[in-house]
Amino acid sequence: MTVERLLVDTNVLVYHLGGRAAATKALQGAEVHISFVTEIELQSKASLTASDLGLIQAAMVNYRISDVNPSIKRIAGQLRRQHGLKLADALIAATALHLNIPLLTADGGFERLKELMEIRSL
């Protein structure tokens, strides 16, 4: 049996970690990949407590984290030029394109990329 691989956007993980059933269900059985951007974003909210950070860091061991590389940088630059994405969104989408896997997101802004890649909406 083949496990489905998904690049998961930050918002989906925020919903999952916050207990939203739809997000948790969408991740079940998948090999979850995240961009280094998502790793940073999850740990960046000023109101996070030490307990929150501990839970986030514990969850990270379940995800495959992709660091930036020359291919992702090139693709992100192209996405910003051609589709007007914000830097973080361009890096996340570029990671999914580089890995050749679908992007699972709750951000409708990625719909403009549906001709380039598989976008799955939460």
C-alpha positions in Angstrom: 0.0 0.0 0.0 1.3 3.4 -1.0 1.1 6.2 1.5 0.1 9.5 0.0 2.6 12.4 0.4 1.2 15.9 1.0 3.0 19.2 1.4 0.9 20.8 4.1 0.4 24.6 4.4 0.9 26.3 7.8 -2.8 27.1 8.2 -3.8 23.4 8.0 -1.3 22.5 10.7 -2.6 25.4 12.9 -6.1 24.0 12.5 -4.9 20.5 13.2 -2.9 21.4 16.3 -5.9 23.5 17.5 -8.2 20.5 17.3 -10.2 21.1 14.2 -11.5 17.7 13.1 -11.5 18.4 9.4 -7.8 19.3 9.4 -6.9 16.2 11.4 -9.0 14.0 9.1 -7.3 15.4 6.0 -3.9 14.5 7.4 -4.8 10.9 8.5 -2.8 8.3 6.7 -0.7 10.8 4.8 3.1 11.3 4.8 3.1 14.9 5.9 5.8 17.2 4.4 6.2 20.8 5.4 8.4 23.7 4.3 11.0 25.2 6.6 8.7 28.3 6.3 5.9 26.5 8.0 8.3 25.3 10.7 9.2 28.9 11.4 5.7 30.2 11.1 4.3 27.7 13.6 6.8 28.9 16.2 6.6 32.6 15.6 3.3 33.8 17.1 4.1 36.2 19.9 1.4 34.8 22.2 2.7 31.2 22.2 3.4 29.9 25.7 6.3 27.6 26.5 3.7 24.8 26.7 2.5 25.7 23.2 6.0 25.7 21.8 6.6 22.3 23.4 3.5 20.8 21.8 4.5 22.3 18.4 8.1 20.9 18.7 6.8 17.5 19.7 4.5 17.5 16.7 7.4 18.4 14.3 8.9 15.0 14.7 5.9 13.6 12.8 6.6 15.7 9.7 9.2 15.7 7.0 10.7 19.2 6.9 12.2 20.4 3.6 14.9 23.1 3.9 15.5 25.6 1.1 17.7 24.6 -1.7 18.6 26.2 -5.1 15.7 24.6 -6.9 13.1 25.8 -4.4 14.7 29.3 -4.5 14.5 29.4 -8.3 10.9 28.2 -8.4 9.8 30.6 -5.6 11.3 33.5 -7.5 9.4 32.5 -10.6 6.1 32.1 -8.7 6.5 35.6 -7.2 7.2 37.1 -10.6 4.5 35.3 -12.5 1.8 35.0 -9.9 2.4 37.7 -7.4 2.6 35.4 -4.3 4.0 36.6 -1.0 7.4 35.3 -0.2 6.3 32.7 2.4 3.5 31.4 0.1 5.9 31.2 -2.9 8.4 29.2 -0.8 5.7 26.8 0.4 4.3 26.3 -3.1 7.8 26.0 -4.6 8.5 23.2 -2.0 5.5 21.3 -3.2 6.5 21.7 -6.8 10.0 20.7 -6.1 8.8 17.5 -4.3 6.2 17.0 -7.0 3.4 16.4 -4.4 0.0 18.1 -3.8 -0.3 21.1 -1.6 -3.0 20.9 1.1 -4.1 24.4 2.2 -7.0 26.4 3.6 -5.7 29.5 1.8 -7.7 30.3 -1.4 -4.8 32.4 -2.7 -3.1 29.3 -3.9 -6.0 28.5 -6.4 -4.2 30.7 -8.9 -1.5 27.9 -9.1 -3.9 25.1 -10.0 -2.7 25.0 -13.6 0.9 24.4 -12.3 0.3 22.0 -9.5 -2.3 20.0 -7.5 -3.9 22.2 -4.9 -6.2 20.6 -2.3 -8.4 22.8 -0.3 -9.3 22.0 3.3 
